Amino acid sequence: KTALPVSAAAVFTLTPLMSAGFGWLLMRQRMTGRIALALALGAAGSLWVIFGGDAAALMRLEFGRGEAIYLVGCAAHALYTPMVRRLNRGETPIVSTFATLCAGGLILLVWGGRAILDTDWAHLPAIVWVTLLYVAIFASALTTALVQFATMRLPSSKVMAYTYLTPIWVIGLEAALTRGLPPLAVMPGVLATVAALLLLPLIVFGRWVRRLSRSAQDRLADTSAFGTESLNAIQIVQAFTHEPIDRARFDAYVEHTFDTSRARILARAVLTALVFFFGLSSVVGVLWVGANAVLAETMSGGQLFEFILYAVFAATAIAALSEIWGDMQMAAGATERLMELLDMEPEIAAPPVPAPLPAPRGELSFEKVTFAYPARPGV
């Protein structure tokens, strides 16, 4: 009632950035440079869509009393995700969602109790009941449960980053229900938002691939070390008829290595599939919008072909980038392990003030001397 819809939507784009700040203050969740780039790109794309690609309208943004009130609400919404993780004591998302909805219901009863009592519920149109059910089930209960679930597994900035998709969903629903196509001026904003949201799963899956690559390297090293140790001491193994036990242990090492490598391959496959899907989907979306523009005679066929050609080039480059990113994460996983090995401090360290060696007295003794194979401490 006190702010323009466009201005309120522009204020709402600040939510992920505020959520990142609150996450650092409450949970010390650090935002890397890549996450900051994705949030900035998404905010820029959302603002471009909200203002219809008109830079002058963006510069004329008036910040009044209504926008200030809405900014306070957006700050409370951004504070919600880090507070959920900070105050959680092991409750499931369903329990937390139930408590949140009950508290919200009590606040609404206190605030709007008079209006609720004065409403003639028996004579409300059917569309009002449909709207109430949608808001209660999907927009409130289901959305709160999903936010609760995601907050316990992702940083606050990533959870709130997907609110950048709201203007794109609105454009899609308007195009599907009213057949009103968005102007081509907003397409750069749509593509920027999609690109920003693609960076987030790339970062998440990249870390997954890095972790699995490191684990696969460790398992392969364990298998090689055990095999080398057994072969070098084959006479001792045969002397104690230890062949069946060593064979079973080697089989277990190999199976563990295979399972870890398969998980790494699955992670890379999911990463590549996601990038291909979103890249080609964006090309299809641009083609659909452009074809309707050609039918409406607001764009020529040559312009459409030119734009599609550029979109295909961009999608192909993004698809190739996923392969390069996967290879880089594999190398990073192996490099992390090497850096850890180089940074390890030896257990036997020279004393700060070494004592001189006493003069020999012609006697030799062993005290607290033990021996064990590195891969078999119990033997």
C-alpha positions in Angstrom: 0.0 0.0 0.0 2.9 2.4 0.5 5.4 1.3 -2.1 5.4 0.7 -5.8 5.6 -3.0 -6.9 8.7 -2.4 -9.0 10.5 -0.6 -6.1 9.5 -3.3 -3.7 10.8 -6.0 -6.0 14.1 -4.1 -6.4 14.5 -4.0 -2.6 13.8 -7.7 -2.4 16.9 -8.4 -4.5 19.0 -7.3 -1.5 17.8 -10.4 0.5 20.5 -12.8 -0.5 23.3 -10.2 0.2 21.8 -9.4 3.6 21.4 -13.2 4.3 25.1 -13.6 3.5 26.0 -10.8 6.0 23.8 -12.3 8.7 25.3 -15.8 8.1 28.7 -14.4 8.7 27.7 -12.6 11.8 25.8 -15.5 13.4 27.4 -18.6 12.0 30.8 -17.3 10.6 29.8 -18.5 7.2 32.3 -17.1 4.8 31.4 -16.1 1.3 34.0 -16.9 -1.3 34.7 -14.6 -4.3 32.8 -17.0 -6.6 29.7 -16.9 -4.5 29.9 -13.1 -4.3 30.2 -13.0 -8.1 27.2 -15.2 -8.5 25.1 -13.1 -6.1 26.1 -9.8 -7.7 25.4 -11.2 -11.2 22.0 -12.5 -10.1 21.1 -9.2 -8.4 22.0 -7.3 -11.6 20.0 -9.7 -13.8 17.0 -9.5 -11.5 17.1 -5.7 -11.3 17.3 -5.6 -15.1 14.2 -7.8 -15.4 12.3 -5.9 -12.8 12.8 -2.6 -14.5 12.2 -4.0 -18.0 15.7 -3.4 -19.3 15.3 0.4 -18.8 18.5 1.7 -17.1 16.9 5.2 -16.7 14.0 3.7 -14.7 16.5 1.9 -12.5 18.4 5.2 -11.8 15.1 6.9 -10.9 14.4 4.5 -8.0 12.7 6.5 -5.3 13.3 5.2 -1.8 10.4 6.3 0.4 8.6 5.2 3.5 7.1 2.1 1.9 10.4 0.9 0.6 11.9 1.4 4.1 9.2 -0.7 5.7 9.7 -3.4 3.1 13.5 -3.3 3.6 12.9 -4.1 7.3 10.8 -7.1 6.3 13.4 -8.3 3.8 16.0 -8.0 6.5 13.9 -10.1 8.8 13.5 -12.6 6.0 17.2 -12.7 5.4 17.9 -13.2 9.1 15.5 -16.2 9.2 17.8 -18.7 7.5 20.9 -18.3 9.7 18.7 -18.2 12.8 17.2 -21.5 11.9 20.6 -23.2 11.9 21.8 -21.3 15.0 18.7 -22.2 17.1 18.3 -25.7 15.8 18.7 -28.4 18.5 18.2 -31.4 16.4 14.6 -30.8 15.4 13.5 -32.1 12.0 12.3 -29.6 9.3 8.7 -30.8 9.8 8.8 -29.9 13.5 10.5 -26.6 12.9 8.0 -25.8 10.1 5.0 -26.6 12.4 6.4 -24.3 15.1 7.0 -21.5 12.7 3.5 -21.7 11.2 1.9 -21.8 14.6 3.8 -18.7 15.7 2.9 -16.9 12.5 -0.7 -17.9 12.9 -0.8 -16.5 16.5 0.7 -13.2 15.3 -1.9 -12.9 12.5 -4.7 -13.7 14.9 -3.6 -10.9 17.2 -3.0 -8.5 14.3 -6.0 -9.2 12.2 -8.5 -10.9 14.6 -11.1 -8.3 14.1 -11.0 -8.6 10.3 -11.2 -12.4 10.5 -14.3 -12.2 12.7 -16.0 -9.7 10.4 -15.4 -11.8 7.2 -18.4 -13.6 5.8 -16.6 -16.9 5.2 -19.8 -18.8 4.0 -20.3 -16.5 1.0 -16.7 -16.2 -0.3 -16.2 -17.0 -4.0 -14.5 -20.3 -4.9 -11.5 -18.5 -6.3 -10.8 -17.0 -2.8 -10.8 -20.5 -1.2 -8.5 -21.8 -3.9 -6.1 -18.8 -3.3 -6.2 -19.4 0.5 -5.4 -23.1 0.1 -2.6 -22.3 -2.3 -1.1 -19.7 0.1 -1.5 -22.0 3.1 -0.1 -25.2 1.6 2.4 -24.3 -1.1 3.4 -20.7 -0.4 3.6 -21.2 3.4 3.9 -24.8 4.7 5.8 -26.4 1.8 8.0 -23.4 1.2 8.9 -23.1 4.9 9.7 -26.8 5.0 12.0 -26.6 2.0 13.7 -23.6 3.4 14.2 -25.4 6.7 15.6 -28.4 5.0 18.0 -26.4 2.7 19.2 -24.1 5.5 20.6 -27.1 7.5 22.7 -28.1 4.5 23.6 -25.0 2.6 24.9 -21.5 3.6 22.3 -18.8 4.0 23.4 -16.9 0.9 22.9 -19.9 -1.3 19.4 -20.7 0.1 18.3 -17.1 -0.5 20.0 -16.8 -3.9 17.2 -18.7 -5.6 14.8 -15.9 -4.9 16.4 -14.3 -7.9 14.3 -16.7 -10.0 11.1 -14.9 -8.9 10.9 -12.4 -11.7 11.6 -15.1 -14.3 8.8 -17.3 -12.9 6.5 -14.3 -13.1 7.4 -13.7 -16.7 7.0 -17.4 -17.5 3.5 -17.6 -15.9 2.4 -14.4 -17.6 3.5 -15.8 -21.0 1.8 -19.1 -20.4 -1.5 -17.7 -19.0 -1.9 -14.5 -20.9 0.3 -15.2 -23.9 2.0 -11.9 -23.3 5.6 -12.2 -24.2 8.3 -10.2 -22.4 10.2 -7.6 -24.4 13.5 -8.6 -25.8 15.2 -5.9 -23.7 14.7 -8.0 -20.5 16.4 -11.1 -22.0 19.9 -10.1 -21.0 18.7 -9.9 -17.4 17.1 -13.3 -17.6 20.3 -14.8 -19.1 22.4 -13.1 -16.4 20.1 -14.5 -13.6 20.2 -18.0 -15.0 24.0 -17.8 -15.4 24.4 -16.7 -11.8 22.2 -19.5 -10.5 24.2 -22.0 -12.7 27.4 -20.9 -10.9 26.0 -22.0 -7.5 25.5 -25.7 -8.4 28.8 -25.6 -10.3 30.6 -24.5 -7.1 28.7 -27.1 -5.0 29.3 -30.0 -7.4 32.9 -28.8 -7.9 33.6 -29.2 -4.2 31.9 -32.6 -4.3 34.1 -33.7 -7.2 37.2 -32.4 -5.4 36.4 -34.3 -2.2 35.7 -37.5 -4.1 38.8 -37.1 -6.2 40.9 -36.8 -3.1 39.2 -39.9 -1.5 39.7 -41.9 -4.7 43.4 -41.0 -4.7 43.7 -42.1 -1.0 41.9 -45.4 -1.6 44.1 -46.1 -4.7 47.2 -45.4 -2.6 46.0 -47.7 0.2 45.5 -50.5 -2.4 48.9 -50.0 -4.0 50.6 -49.9 -0.6 49.0 -53.1 0.6 49.8 -54.9 -2.6 53.4 -53.7 -2.6 53.9 -54.7 1.0 52.4 -58.2 0.5 54.5 -58.9 -2.6 57.7 -57.7 -1.1 57.2 -60.0 1.9 55.7 -62.9 -0.1 58.1 -65.4 1.6 56.8 -64.4 5.1 53.2 -64.5 3.8 53.6 -68.0 2.5 55.5 -69.1 5.6 52.5 -68.2 7.7 49.9 -69.5 5.1 48.4 -65.9 5.1 47.5 -66.0 1.4 43.7 -66.3 1.8 43.5 -63.5 4.4 45.7 -61.1 2.3 43.7 -62.0 -0.8 40.4 -61.1 1.0 41.9 -57.9 2.3 43.2 -56.9 -1.1 39.7 -57.6 -2.6 38.2 -55.3 0.0 40.7 -52.5 -0.9 40.0 -52.9 -4.6 36.2 -52.8 -4.1 36.4 -49.7 -1.9 38.6 -48.0 -4.5 36.1 -49.0 -7.2 33.1 -47.6 -5.2 34.9 -44.3 -4.5 35.8 -43.9 -8.2 32.3 -44.7 -9.3 30.9 -42.0 -6.9 33.4 -39.5 -8.4 32.3 -40.4 -12.0 28.7 -40.0 -10.9 29.4 -36.5 -9.5 31.1 -35.4 -12.7 28.2 -36.9 -14.8 25.6 -35.0 -12.8 27.6 -31.8 -13.1 27.9 -32.2 -16.9 24.3 -33.1 -17.3 23.1 -30.1 -15.3 25.2 -27.7 -17.3 24.1 -29.2 -20.6 20.4 -29.2 -19.6 20.3 -25.6 -18.4 22.4 -24.4 -21.3 20.3 -26.0 -23.9 17.1 -25.0 -22.1 18.1 -21.4 -22.2 18.6 -21.7 -26.0 15.2 -23.3 -26.4 13.6 -20.5 -24.3 15.3 -17.8 -26.4 14.1 -19.6 -29.6 10.6 -19.7 -28.3 10.5 -16.0 -27.4 12.2 -15.1 -30.6 9.8 -17.2 -32.8 6.8 -15.5 -31.2 8.4 -12.1 -31.8 8.9 -13.0 -35.4 5.2 -14.0 -35.7 4.2 -10.8 -34.0 6.4 -8.9 -36.6 8.5 -7.2 -33.9 11.7 -9.0 -35.0 13.0 -10.1 -38.3 14.1 -13.7 -39.1 17.6 -12.6 -39.6 17.8 -11.0 -36.1 16.4 -14.2 -34.6 19.0 -16.3 -36.4 21.8 -14.1 -35.3 20.7 -14.1 -31.7 20.2 -17.9 -31.7 23.7 -18.3 -33.2 25.2 -16.3 -30.4 23.2 -18.3 -27.8 24.4 -21.6 -29.3 28.0 -20.4 -29.1 27.5 -19.4 -25.5 25.8 -22.7 -24.5 28.6 -24.7 -26.2 31.2 -22.8 -24.3 29.4 -23.3 -21.0 29.2 -27.1 -21.7 32.9 -27.2 -22.4 33.5 -25.2 -19.2 31.8 -27.9 -17.2 34.4 -30.5 -18.4 37.3 -28.1 -17.7 35.9 -27.3 -14.3 35.6 -31.0 -13.5 39.2 -31.7 -14.5 40.3 -28.7 -12.4 38.5 -30.0 -9.4 40.0 -33.5 -9.8 43.5 -31.9 -10.0 42.7 -29.7 -7.0 41.7 -32.7 -4.9 44.9 -34.5 -5.6 46.9 -31.3 -5.0 45.3 -30.7 -1.6 46.5 -34.2 -0.5 50.0 -33.4 -1.7 50.0 -30.1 0.1 48.9 -31.8 3.3 51.6 -34.3 3.1 54.2 -31.6 2.5 52.9 -29.6 5.5 52.9 -32.6 7.9 55.2 -32.2 10.9 57.3 -35.3 11.8 56.5 -36.9 15.1 60.2 -37.2 15.9 61.4 -33.6 16.2 64.8 -32.4 17.3 64.8 -31.0 20.8 65.3 -27.2 21.1 68.5 -27.8 23.2 70.0 -31.1 22.1 72.1 -32.9 24.8 75.5 -34.1 23.9 75.9 -37.9 23.3 77.4 -39.5 26.4 80.7 -41.4 26.1 80.2 -45.0 25.1 80.6 -47.6 27.9 80.7 -50.8 25.8 77.1 -52.0 26.5 74.0 -52.1 24.3 70.3 -52.3 25.4 66.8 -52.1 23.8 64.0 -50.4 25.8 60.3 -50.1 24.7 61.1 -51.2 21.1 58.1 -52.3 19.1 57.5 -53.3 15.5 54.4 -53.4 13.3 53.6 -53.3 9.6 52.3 -49.8 8.6 49.1 -51.3 7.0 48.7 -53.8 9.8 49.3 -52.3 13.2 47.9 -55.3 15.0 50.5 -57.7 13.5 
